[in-house]
Amino acid sequence: MATGEAAVGGGEEKPDPDRVLVHDFRNLLAVIVNYCELISAETTDPEAIRADIAEIRMAAERAIELTEKLRHRTPGASSSEPAPDKG
């Protein structure tokens, strides 16, 4: 097989679940940081501040959900496989 042929020939690789989770979590943190910066610039517009705070809260709640997925994973398991119950 020639160099690069696997990439072109449709031999799709599955993304690394850990990298996907880290990427998703970093995106949520970026949302939180960016809206905090917006709030600091909108100190005279209470409605805009409330809207930005709502966005921060939604991003934080999604981050909490993501950490639950991380907590229930087992090493080497895909992100769709929950860890076995320990009870």
Order of alpha helices (4+ residues) and beta strands (2+ residues): alpha-alpha-alpha
